[in-house]
Amino acid sequence: MRLVTYSVGPAGPARAGVRVGHRVLDIEAASRVNGEPMASSLKALLVAGRGAISRVQALAKAATTDARPLTQAMHEERAIRFLPPVPEADTILGIEGNCPRRNGEAAKGKAAQDPAPFSMSAAGFAGHDAKLALPAGISCGEFGPALVFVIGRTAAGVSADDALDYVAGVTILNRYAGADPKGGGESPGSLGPEIVTMDEFADPGEMWLICTVNGEEFLRVNTRDQAWTMPEVLAHVTRKHALEPGDMYSTGAFLAQGGAADRKLEPGDVVECSIEGVTTLRTTIAAPAPD
């Protein structure tokens, strides 16, 4: 299942939806057709628990079988604006040293036996298919895809064996690490396009992450090369504090190496970060606003 947050028009309110082919079904509007109205945000739906998510799944299945009763709740993708999947989130958590370094060294998180956590502000992140203004000179070596898992229910003291049972799904983060030349602020980036639920993956520990610019691939990596797996990260973090529904945790960003890392982005470039065969986060680079 593919869960999205979207708006209709540039000033429309954030709404929760579920993808049905190339259309998006508004969850709250669809729920009113037959039953009690559901929440209009993905975070609220996750907080509501598995019963709410199961009902969303049933609505999506009904729309696939016969969309006519739900026509008024359906939107074409081209008519909506994708927002970050959990726009209420203030921060995204993550760990240092989980991905191989750009110079070819192995990831070092495992060797320390204690992954170092950090947090980044989620303010200002764009959604899928957005235009993002960046200062001149950002290179392919300063950004890359990061797998982000979204918590589906309160996780405290969980084991690695049970960890995935607490994950609602995953999404993609692309953060431009060199995009704050004046200092003092967070680097902009994109998040999305959707939360892909875990039942969509044959092996959550082995996903190919790809990044392209204008269709030219410059990065192809596998999550198996990370020092810490998603379940290991979750088990470690929840030994010290609980994670709540809607919380997001990055397993780390992969960055380009070699000559590909020196390629500079220009206005009009289209950057795509993908989980191969599953989902793609697309961003168009725009010229920065004049001072």
Stockholm file with secondary structure:
# STOCKHOLM 1.0

chainA/1-291         MRLVTYSVGPAGPARAGVRVGHRVLDIEAASRVNGEPMASSLKALLVAGRGAISRVQALAKAATTDARPLTQAMHEERAIRFLPPVPEADTILGIEGNCPRRNGEAAKGKAAQDPAPFSMSAAGFAGHDAKLALPAGISCGEFGPALVFVIGRTAAGVSADDALDYVAGVTILNRYAGADPKGGGESPGSLGPEIVTMDEFADPGEMWLICTVNGEEFLRVNTRDQAWTMPEVLAHVTRKHALEPGDMYSTGAFLAQGGAADRKLEPGDVVECSIEGVTTLRTTIAAPAPD
#=GR chainA/1-291 SS CEEEEEESSTTCCCEEEEEETTEEEEHHHHHHHSSSCCCSSHHHHHHHCHHHHHHHHHHHHHHHHCCGGGGGGEEEGGGSEEECSSTTCCEEEEEETCSCCTTSCCCCHHHHTSCEEEEEECTTCBCTTEEEECCTTCBGGGCCEEEEEEECSCBSSCCTTTGGGGEEEEEEEEECTTCCTTCSSCCCEEEEEEEEEGGGCSCTTCCEEEEEETTEEEEEEEGGGSSSCHHHHHHHHHTTSCBCTTCEEEEEECCCCGGGGGCBCCTTCEEEEEETTTEEEEEEEECCCCC
#=GC SS_cons         CEEEEEESSTTCCCEEEEEETTEEEEHHHHHHHSSSCCCSSHHHHHHHCHHHHHHHHHHHHHHHHCCGGGGGGEEEGGGSEEECSSTTCCEEEEEETCSCCTTSCCCCHHHHTSCEEEEEECTTCBCTTEEEECCTTCBGGGCCEEEEEEECSCBSSCCTTTGGGGEEEEEEEEECTTCCTTCSSCCCEEEEEEEEEGGGCSCTTCCEEEEEETTEEEEEEEGGGSSSCHHHHHHHHHTTSCBCTTCEEEEEECCCCGGGGGCBCCTTCEEEEEETTTEEEEEEEECCCCC
//
